[in-house]
């Protein structure tokens, strides 16, 4: 079955773009980024922003991200995949990252949420000299390191957030 990702969550204020690989089954069913209850994305980014994002409804979470200069998208627009693991992705179609990046006048950095996102995203965006590219450990529960270890790695994103 072919999985199709979501539209980007960005606006003209976006300074930091966080890219995953492709939404998993729980996210696709909920039509929400990072909907799996054990995915650490919302606690991680909320901790960086000093906001309790998990306590907010989804639309409010997205509004807070955009207000703080953070955007979301994925490096893969669609792919064949059974289940939610990146290792199961087959026949990926790349998202149009170059067009998106070129449309964001204040973008300073792109962070990759996980190894596959980093490998594919760096291949596409590696020539963008003015952007900082940051590899992060995946927020997925399948990436079995502690939340505190993930938070330590994700802390570098604070350098790219507006003051």
Steps between C-alpha positions, in 0.01 A plus 500: 500500500630846411526744792471870417638766733352828614534858380781702657425702812687825433449870453713804417640503858646148480865505609539132590354218291480153656475219247395145576502214254130418443208493747440163663169314520375676816575841350338413167185371674478814716606731214746659743878523516650287779167356620639175648457541877855379570668720239710754691477780242249722684672472841841561337405808301280626783794476737715705262232766468421500871136415425281205599410410143371150585228665712366694199271372227664432164402825327628701796830307491549587135409863562757521783770345279436748221487793744842393630655466152492120481374310196431132433507278195644173373771411251278236337175606332376143457626143511397137519511389863345235716496621860680805631870412498734693272670171413177388330489799260514400133482709181519839674405815313693800631320809625583824317732626773693740278187694403381514861838615632523766228156632602599561865685834522607469865597132503832447680509127566351167404497224761453136406293289740673163459759329284297442183377861498862614538636279223235595247470863606875563489509356149241756391604804707876446528573776248313769695801679648308752711312233693616312806407132472456319832464123549288398800424166660150394400215596730337166412448241774676255265824695563570356843706760682373688802297819473772684692765385248279612213439834673875557538549454126194707410620789719719626212181618329479780755781672307265548203188619680413869518597674821 
